[in-house]
Amino acid sequence: MATQARQRLLTTAEDLFYAEGIRAVGVDRLLQESGVGRASFYRHFASKDDLVVAVLEDRDRRWLDWLRESVEARAATPGEAPLAVFDALAERFARKDFRGCAFINTMIEVADRDSAAHRVADRHKRRVIEYLGELLTAAGRSDAEELAGEFALLVDGAIVTAVREGTPDAARRAGAIAGRLLK
């Protein structure tokens, strides 16, 4: 039973934090929406901040798994994989519930770079850069490390632009720029 309550809290918190923001959602609302009691909440999480960290860590794993699977499904060869990232993002941006990147949103809301939530969000972004580097290395790029950072800038810029514009077009434009970097 405890595991179910914890999972309901994580799922509810992730949905609400992503849709409305971390600061906009209080513990009382989380308890009401999840159907979990206050005592149970504090058995699983010492504070809302601890819940935020757990949500981000869980999302980090799932998001990177999604990206890997999406790239693998789209790229017939290792050389196609780096640009397949942008095709995957375009699909994500087209979702009705797309509200940007939970990690970028967290870094904006929790601006204290020393906070646990900010560190988890930063670690996620570093893991994305690492993954991009792996794709670029597998594609035979000797400048994979440098390009991975540049691709990450394109990814993050595309995310923010997609939120601003409300369309997936930013992913396609960022992919076109990435393609020029590969020439």
Backbone torsions as a table, in degrees:
resi	resn	phi	psi	omega
1	MET	NA	-39.7	-179.2
2	ALA	-61.2	-39.1	-179.4
3	THR	-65.5	-38.4	178.1
4	GLN	-63.8	-42.3	179.3
5	ALA	-63.6	-43.6	179.5
6	ARG	-61.2	-45.0	-179.3
7	GLN	-65.6	-39.2	176.8
8	ARG	-62.3	-40.5	177.2
9	LEU	-62.6	-45.6	-179.7
10	LEU	-62.4	-46.3	-178.1
11	THR	-65.2	-46.4	179.9
12	THR	-63.0	-46.1	-179.5
13	ALA	-62.3	-44.3	-179.9
14	GLU	-60.2	-46.5	-179.3
15	ASP	-61.6	-47.4	-177.4
16	LEU	-70.4	-43.5	179.9
17	PHE	-61.2	-41.6	-178.5
18	TYR	-68.8	-41.0	-176.3
19	ALA	-76.9	-35.6	-170.4
20	GLU	-122.0	-16.9	-177.7
21	GLY	105.7	151.8	-176.8
22	ILE	-65.6	-48.3	-175.4
23	ARG	-71.2	-26.1	-177.9
24	ALA	-74.5	-16.0	-174.9
25	VAL	-110.9	116.5	179.7
26	GLY	-91.9	169.3	179.9
27	VAL	-60.8	-41.4	-179.9
28	ASP	-58.3	-42.3	178.8
29	ARG	-65.5	-40.9	178.1
30	LEU	-60.8	-42.0	179.9
31	LEU	-65.7	-45.0	-179.6
32	GLN	-61.4	-49.3	-175.9
33	GLU	-69.9	-34.3	-177.2
34	SER	-85.9	-20.8	-176.8
35	GLY	76.1	17.5	-179.4
36	VAL	-100.6	139.6	179.7
37	GLY	-76.8	159.6	-178.7
38	ARG	-58.8	-44.2	-179.2
39	ALA	-62.4	-40.4	178.5
40	SER	-65.8	-41.1	177.3
41	PHE	-54.9	-51.0	-175.0
42	TYR	-74.6	-15.9	171.7
43	ARG	-70.4	-32.7	-176.8
44	HIS	-94.2	-31.8	-176.2
45	PHE	-138.3	130.9	-179.7
46	ALA	-69.1	-24.5	-177.2
47	SER	-161.3	171.0	174.5
48	LYS	-62.1	-37.1	178.3
49	ASP	-59.0	-39.9	177.8
50	ASP	-65.8	-36.9	175.8
51	LEU	-64.5	-43.1	178.7
52	VAL	-57.2	-46.5	179.8
53	VAL	-61.2	-45.2	-179.9
54	ALA	-62.6	-40.6	178.2
55	VAL	-61.8	-45.7	-178.5
56	LEU	-65.9	-40.8	179.3
57	GLU	-63.9	-41.1	178.4
58	ASP	-66.1	-44.1	179.9
59	ARG	-64.9	-38.1	178.1
60	ASP	-54.9	-51.6	-179.6
61	ARG	-60.0	-49.7	-176.7
62	ARG	-66.5	-39.2	-178.9
63	TRP	-66.6	-43.7	178.9
64	LEU	-66.4	-36.8	175.1
65	ASP	-62.0	-44.0	178.4
66	TRP	-60.1	-45.5	-178.1
67	LEU	-62.4	-46.4	178.5
68	ARG	-57.6	-49.2	-179.4
69	GLU	-62.7	-40.8	-179.6
70	SER	-65.4	-42.1	179.2
71	VAL	-66.4	-45.0	179.3
72	GLU	-59.8	-37.7	-179.4
73	ALA	-70.0	-26.4	-175.3
74	ARG	-97.3	-23.6	-173.2
75	ALA	-103.7	117.8	178.3
76	ALA	-77.8	-25.2	-178.8
77	THR	-135.0	160.1	176.3
78	PRO	-58.9	-30.0	179.1
79	GLY	-67.2	-25.2	179.6
80	GLU	-85.7	-18.8	-171.3
81	ALA	-61.0	-43.9	-178.1
82	PRO	-58.4	-38.3	-179.8
83	LEU	-80.7	-21.6	176.8
84	ALA	-64.2	-23.5	176.1
85	VAL	-55.4	-43.0	-176.1
86	PHE	-72.8	-31.4	174.0
87	ASP	-66.3	-41.0	177.6
88	ALA	-62.8	-43.4	179.6
89	LEU	-63.4	-39.5	178.9
90	ALA	-58.7	-41.0	178.1
91	GLU	-62.8	-43.7	179.9
92	ARG	-63.9	-42.3	-178.4
93	PHE	-65.3	-24.7	-177.5
94	ALA	-79.3	-11.0	-179.9
95	ARG	-66.6	142.7	-179.0
96	LYS	-63.8	-28.7	-177.1
97	ASP	-93.3	9.2	-179.3
98	PHE	-67.1	124.6	179.0
99	ARG	-134.2	37.1	178.4
100	GLY	88.9	-158.7	-178.0
101	CYS	-100.4	123.6	179.6
102	ALA	-57.7	-29.6	-177.0
103	PHE	-79.8	-40.8	173.8
104	ILE	-63.6	-44.8	179.4
105	ASN	-58.0	-42.0	179.8
106	THR	-64.6	-44.6	-179.1
107	MET	-63.1	-30.5	177.5
108	ILE	-74.2	-45.9	-178.9
109	GLU	-70.3	-38.9	-178.1
110	VAL	-110.4	77.8	-171.5
111	ALA	-71.9	-14.4	179.0
112	ASP	-69.1	107.2	-176.5
113	ARG	-61.3	-19.4	-179.9
114	ASP	-89.7	-6.7	-179.9
115	SER	-70.7	152.1	-179.3
116	ALA	-61.9	-40.4	-179.5
117	ALA	-64.3	-43.3	179.2
118	HIS	-63.0	-41.2	179.6
119	ARG	-64.6	-39.5	178.0
120	VAL	-65.5	-42.0	178.5
121	ALA	-63.4	-42.5	177.7
122	ASP	-62.9	-43.0	179.2
123	ARG	-61.0	-39.4	177.2
124	HIS	-59.8	-47.2	-179.0
125	LYS	-62.2	-37.2	177.0
126	ARG	-66.5	-36.9	177.9
127	ARG	-67.0	-36.0	176.3
128	VAL	-63.7	-44.4	178.1
129	ILE	-60.9	-42.1	177.4
130	GLU	-59.0	-46.6	179.3
131	TYR	-62.4	-43.6	177.1
132	LEU	-60.0	-40.3	176.8
133	GLY	-60.7	-40.9	177.9
134	GLU	-61.9	-43.9	179.4
135	LEU	-62.8	-44.0	-178.3
136	LEU	-68.6	-36.3	176.2
137	THR	-64.4	-46.4	179.2
138	ALA	-63.0	-26.7	178.0
139	ALA	-81.4	-0.1	175.6
140	GLY	89.9	16.2	-178.6
141	ARG	-84.4	123.4	177.4
142	SER	-77.0	-17.8	178.7
143	ASP	-102.6	30.3	-173.4
144	ALA	-57.8	-41.1	-177.0
145	GLU	-64.3	-46.9	179.3
146	GLU	-64.8	-45.7	-179.8
147	LEU	-63.5	-35.0	-179.6
148	ALA	-59.9	-42.4	176.8
149	GLY	-63.7	-40.1	178.9
150	GLU	-67.6	-41.2	176.8
151	PHE	-62.6	-39.0	179.3
152	ALA	-62.3	-38.9	175.5
153	LEU	-61.9	-41.0	178.3
154	LEU	-65.4	-41.6	178.8
155	VAL	-60.9	-52.8	-178.0
156	ASP	-64.1	-39.5	177.0
157	GLY	-64.0	-39.4	178.5
158	ALA	-65.1	-39.4	179.3
159	ILE	-60.9	-51.1	-178.0
160	VAL	-64.5	-41.0	179.4
161	THR	-66.0	-38.2	178.1
162	ALA	-63.3	-37.3	176.5
163	VAL	-65.6	-45.2	-178.5
164	ARG	-63.7	-44.5	-175.4
165	GLU	-85.9	-24.8	-178.2
166	GLY	74.6	21.4	178.6
167	THR	-137.6	163.7	177.0
168	PRO	-83.9	2.2	-175.2
169	ASP	-58.9	-30.8	-179.0
170	ALA	-60.6	-33.9	178.5
171	ALA	-65.9	-40.1	179.6
172	ARG	-66.8	-42.4	179.0
173	ARG	-65.8	-41.7	177.7
174	ALA	-64.7	-37.6	177.1
175	GLY	-63.3	-37.8	177.8
176	ALA	-65.2	-40.0	176.6
177	ILE	-65.2	-42.7	178.3
178	ALA	-60.3	-40.2	177.5
179	GLY	-60.7	-37.8	177.1
180	ARG	-68.7	-33.3	177.2
181	LEU	-65.6	-28.0	-178.0
182	LEU	-81.0	-10.2	-177.7
183	LYS	-82.0	NA	NA
